[in-house]
Amino acid sequence: MPNSAMLPGRFLRLYRGRKLYRQIQTTLAASLRVQHTTYTRSTVYTAKHAGMIRLAPNGDILVQRGKRWDCVINHAGFRFEREVA
């Protein structure tokens, strides 16, 4: 690979997507809720919805809507429920 192909942040999108996906799956596995908010809608996912969220090969988070998969453009729209000790 030539030096011109080694751009800074080349794998940043994939890294952030994997990190967010791992956080979503561990939160749902702990029977906690994950909330995804856009400008028009807010959706709460629980453990039974774990199969509705997946990671695309390019690092995008995909959410199932019916038989289609929607790309989550803004990764900042996720909120995670925390365990209360």
Secondary structure, 3 states (H helix, E strand, C coil): CCHHHCCCCCCHHHHHHHHHHHHHHHHHHCCCCEEEECCCCEEEECHHHHHHEEECCCCCEEEEECCEEEEECCHHHEEECCCCC
